């Protein structure tokens, strides 16, 4: 539904911190499904962990938040110009659980749903999967702010 070029029109993130490669489905005001292809060539694997590469849980959380940001901006009805002047900040991460390690070669799928939304505040139920196996989950709260 949205490729990486279109995603970059919504999110301010860029390499090496853009963690959403593609949006495959989205219902504005409800949910989004997006993914990231985890590659051994990513800088994080130089130190996490040499000889036993594991994709960090904090990066999974950030990827879920970025997917949620796409959903929040699209749901909020912001124009492309308005999105350039906005950024979404984390307020809290609750109930984070990491169930299965994510490794290079995995396709990490983010499944995010809006639990609550009021003006610029959004609460997201976030899950990450690899091959339909739940690998991580959390409730994310964020706010859209002016840059």
N, C-alpha and C positions, 0 to 999 in steps of 0.2 A: 504494500500500500504506500509506504514512504521509503525511499532509498536514502543512502547516507548523505547525498547532496541536499535533499529536502530536509533531512533531520538537522543539518548544519544551519538551515535557515531559521530553525526553532530554538535550538540549544546553543549556548555560547561555547561549549566545550569543543576542543580540537585534540588531535593526536599529541601526546599519547594518552589523553584522558577522556576522549569520546568513547563511551563504552556501549553504544547501541549502533549496530550495523544496519538494521532494517526493521521497519514496523510491518508486521504481516496482517494485523487486523486492529481496528479501533472503532469503538462506539463512543462518540463524544458524550461526556457526562456519565459514562459507565465504566469502560474498561479498555485495556490495550494489551496486545501481545506483540512482543518485539524480541529480537535476539542479537546475540554477540557471538561471533566465531572466536573461540579462544585459540590463539596461535603461540607456538613456542618462541616466535620472534619478538614477542612483547617484552619490553624492558623489565617489567616486574619479575620475570623469571630468572634474571641474572642473579637475584639474591633470594628468591623465595621458591624453592630451595634448590641450590645447585645439585644436580644428580637425582633430585626427587621433586620435580616441578609441580607445585600446587597453586592454583589461582586463589589469591587472598580473599577471604570472606568480606573484608571491607570494600574490595573492588566489586564484588557481587552486589553488596548493598548500594554502592554508588551507581551501578548499572541499573538496578531497579528504580532508584530515585530519578535517574535520567529518563527512563521510559515513562515514569510517572510525570515528569516535567513536560514531556511531549503531550501527554494526555491533558494535563492541567492547562497548558497554553492553548491547545486546540479547543478544549471545553470552554475556556474563558472568552473565546471569541476575539482574541487579540489579532490585529493585523500583523503582517510581516514587519512593518516599520515599528509598531509598538513592541513587538517581541525583542527587537534589537536594544530596546531601552529597559528591559526587564530581566530579572534573574530569579531563580527559585532557590531559597535557602532552606536547608534542613532545620527543623526545630527540635525534633526528637525521633529516636529509633526505639521502638518498644518490641519486646518479645522476639528479638533476633535469634534465630536458630540455624545452625549449619549442620546438615544431616549427612552429606556425602561430599567427599573432595571433588573439586572440579580440576581437570587436567588439560594440558594442551591437546588440541584436536577435538575437544568437546564443543558442541553447539549449545550455548547457554540461552535458554528461553525464559524471558521475563513475562510473567502474567500478573498484571496489576489491575486492581479495581478501586474505584472511588468509594470510600466508606462514608465520608462527610465532605461537604464543600460549602464554604461561606465566603463570599467575595474573594479575597486573596488567600485564604487559609484552606488547605486541603489535607485530608487524612486518607492514606492509601493502604489497602491490604495488598501486600506484595509477596509473590512467590517466584522462585527460580527453579527451573527444571533442566535436566539433561536426559534426553531419550525418555521423556514422560516420567522420570523419577525425580521427586522433590529433593532438591539439594540445599535450598535455603528459603527462609521466610522471615518476614518482619512487618510490623505496622509502622509506616513512615508518616510523619507530620511535617509539613513544609508550608512556606509562605512565599508568594510571589511579591517581589519588591522592585522598586526602581533601582537601577544600577548606581 
